[in-house]
Amino acid sequence: MTAQVRGLHARVLESLGPAITGGAYPPGSVLRMDELSKEFEVSRSVMREAVRVLESMHLVESRRRVGVTVLPTPEWNVYDPQVIRWRLAGADRPRQLRSLTVLRSAVEPAAAGLAATHATAEQCAALTECAIGMVSHSRGRQLEGYLIHDIEFHRTILRASGNEMFARLGDVVAEVLTGRTHHQVMFEDPDPAAVTLHVKVAEAVRERDAERAQELTREITLGALEELDVLAP
């Protein structure tokens, strides 16, 4: 696939994907390949490749003599990072953010407890480094810098749990944190209490205090839910 074709393919996806997840094409809608090619001014081969990606996300189903049918929402791969990104860009953002944050509140405390048992010295050092980075970007409207350290902190917790299923949720959590920042569902500066909790989680993991790591992480996720009540009711 040439760079030009990749660019066309990406352009179609970044338009059609959000249109589907945002409800412009409700479940059951039938999209014709010829009409889509004309609408996006691309060849049928480019359009087919884009549709294949959407099929892999279970957003659509393509059938000969029928066309491309938008699937019901419960069939979507809601864990796909790109689907998460598209949904967070739409009108249903508050509900999506809450759903994902509830998922975090169920998974991350358990992962932190496991990390206190299984984390390597390198992972403990990485957590401390991330926590320090979060502190250093916690004032002065440095949300982009804060986000980098925040994402890596939570990825490290999930990986350090030693559970491969938890570890695979790293991209999901990254999209939630990124979406909150880029769609202004954050205060101008992070909550100081939340920043301090991250520092304490790093300490608890390093000290192998599983119960404390779990409880502190639960406080972080509950605080994130409370912020949504204010910023995305």
Secondary structure, 3 states (H helix, E strand, C coil): CCHHHHHHHHHHHHHHHHHHHCCCCCCCCEECHHHHHHHHCCCHHHHHHHHHHHHHCCCEEEECCCEEEECCHHHCCCCCHHHHHHHHCCCCHHHHHHHHHHHHHHHHHHHHHHHHHHCCHHHHHHHHHHHHHHHHCCCCCCHHHHHHHHHHHHHHHHHHCCCHHHHCCHHHHHHHHHHHHHCCCCCCCCCHHHHHHHHHHHHHHHCCCHHHHHHHHHHHHHHHHHHHHHHCC
